[in-house]
């Protein structure tokens, strides 16, 4: 095979090598084809490469994760039904089962890391799935928000926060160091480790958090939203 083909296959940021490449690789190196095929299947069922860089390399070892969401409930605190509704839309429906499994597995990060999240108030009233799904999700927020390692705040939909509608983003920290930021996109999210961009993301999150409601008032809004979905 050509050098570019081999280089692409060896590059972790490239798609998983095809079965043809794996077979040739096994033949040339003596590696077990069954094991290579098994690893390839696992890789293909996981998150896309650009997101794996966040989940596997950064989120998995972060001590603090700060997350802002203007459109949806953050994946780390979604219920199974809510996550399934988000992930099963038609363009991505072929991968729903694998993506759902991966999303729910990611939530184990909350067993050891601190989560600080701010969501826009309208997220609580944007129907995802059906009313029962939303009611269960709001109840889950009330529960998870009471955990000692989780800080959940709702940001009211007021005109001064219009600039925050540009998209979701997250910041990961290890100890006292802010190490990376993730910016959401429907096409392809991006992970940045440039110190200036990470610092800007921290400033944006701090501003949003300062404008958000404290937990007591957030609970009141959550209960109000829960009543809306259970009427």
Buried (B, 14 or more C-beta within 10 A) or exposed (E): EEEEBBEBBEEEEEEBBEEEBBBBBBEEEEEEEEEBBEEBEEBEBBBEBBBBBBBBBBBBEBBBBBBBBBBBBBBBBBBBBBBBBBBBEEEEEEBBEBBBEBBBEBBEBBEEBBBBBBBBBBBBEEEBBEEEBBBBBBBBBBEBBEEEEBBBBBBBBEEEBEEBEEBBBBBBBBEEEBBBBBBBEEEEBBBBBEEEBBEBBBEBBEEBBEBBBEBEEBBEBBEEBBEBBEE
